[in-house]
Amino acid sequence: HDVERVASRWSPQRAHEEFPPPDRRQTRMLWALLGSLRGSVCVYQGEELGLPQAQVPFAQLQDP
């Protein structure tokens, strides 16, 4: 699901949609680019509170 989230966040042509469908060609190209850059590849799968798909009640929000 993280790949779809990256695709939904970095897809400017679909930024106006609340939950844009992933563009698999663009997502594959993005992963190819990230994998070919100099340095180590690190895929972080931590908390996803800042992403548009997260449903967090206002009362539970806190600033780290």
NORZI-V176471 format. One line per field, one symbol per residue. ss: DSSP state (@ for helix, = for strand, . for the rest). phi: phi as a letter, one per 40 degrees, with the letter a starting at -180 (. if undefined). psi: psi as a letter, one per 20 degrees, with the letter a starting at -180 (. if undefined). Layout:
ss->???
phi->???
psi->???
This chain:
ss->.@@@@@@@@..@@@.........@@@@@@@@@@@@@.....................@@@....
phi->.ccccccccbbccbccccbccccccccccccccccccchccbbcbccbccccccbbcdcccacc
psi->hhghgghhhknhijhiqgnqqqohghgghghgghhiqpaqpoopmbqkhiqhipnpqhhipqp.
